[in-house]
Amino acid sequence: MGAFGLQTHIWNNNLKSVLLMLGFPVLLLLLMYGLSAAYVGMTAPIDNVGQGLALAFDHMQRLWPFAFLGAGVWFLIAWAFYQNIIEASVGARGLTRKEAPELYNLLENLCVSRGLTTPKLNIVETPALNAFASGLSDKSYKVTVTRGLLETLDKDELEAVLAHELTHIMNRDVRMLIIAVIFVGIFSFFGEMVFRGLFRSGVRMGGHTRSRNGDSRGGGALILIAVALIAIAYLLAMVIRFSLSRKREFLADAGAVELTRNPDAMISALRKISGRSTVDAPNDIQQMMIENTQPFAGVFATHPPIEKRIDALVNFGGGAR
């Protein structure tokens, strides 16, 4: 894949990513409406569902500024401490030049060739073969590799993996994925809070145990609608998040070939990684890795299959099987 073609794919993919990210405020409003409907369904005397939905809309109009303010505070806190959270979740630590001089040399040479600031290196002490990049700015970017990767891959293959992660940084994939994870966390938190609250309240969806002046069946139906709205907002947020990653792996593989001029090294590295990549880490972090074989909730595949990635490298990168 030529440089122009690759850059065109990057621009198109980033544009789609921005458009997808713009959907998060809409989903947040949908979530707020669902929460408001749940609140009205459990507390307000209503005669029918239409009345309850109107009350929920009025309630949401009063609450949405506070919801966006809370989301902003959430985002700022996560922005400030995301790297600490990532490192703690996988048990990563800093890797010194004395420990891995060759790895540092490979990374620095790749960065010099593109005029990039060299990221810091981290390591996870696990026999699994994997790697990922993290960070939101030139000063905070880090590339994390596993012990298994260092001990299994040869020099050219390690260079290809580092080039893959650098491409994620250059394409701003890392920043976009972290932002997406932060926003999805909002939907996860509020969704779980509401569902737990419903179970604790002991409210039956049929409404027969509720004491209200209006029709209890209207309240029960409203709660069902609220649960559906919250579930839709959460699932759509999941779809947005996972749609940001699959094509990016193809682009990062192609970018690695462009950096190293060695498609066979990337192909060989992927073959060695395949089936040996599972790291004990949250799915949010596994999504950022060079390979993730564990779909979220058994449904969403965050990475294309290794064989399809190898086919792309053979067909477009000039690699050999």
C-alpha angles and dihedrals in degrees: 000000000000125000093252092049092047093049091049090053090049093052093047093046093048091049090053090047092053091049090049092049090052086063092068095080089052090051090048089056089049089051091049091051090051091049091048091050090051091050093049092045092054101039114022126076106236134173099208144000094260091058090048093051091050091051090048090053091051089048092050092051089059095045106041096085090055090045092054090045090052091047089052092052090047090051094049093050092047090046090054098047105026094108093052090049093049094048093046093049094056100029094244123169135183117279115216127215089242090059096047112014094159092052091051091049092051092049094046093049091052091049093048090052089060101031093247129153106250111248121225119257127236131182134207115207100229133115089230117109111235146113139188142181125229137179143088103232142023090266095051104040115123134179115212123198132180126240089240091057093053093048097045108038124072124229097273093046092050089050090052092051092048090049089051091055093044089054089055087054094046092048091050089237091134095055093046094049093049092050090049092050090050093052094044087053088065092057092044093051098048094039092053091044092054096046092049090048091052092052093046093049092060090222113160117220089228088058098222095132094050123102110216140140093234135054108306091204089064090056093049092050090048091055090051090052090047092052090049092051093049091047092049092050091050095046093047089050088053091050091050092049096049094043087064095065116041101071090038090069091058090049092048091050090050090046090052090054091049091052098044101028085220114108092167091062091054091047092049092048092051091050092052092046094048111104093004102070105092111127124183096246140119114277089246089065096038088058089063094053127100089250132019120177095176112089114211109264087349090287115074116063108207096191134041115245116278091239092057090050090051091048089054091050091050095045100040106016098048095241125154125236 
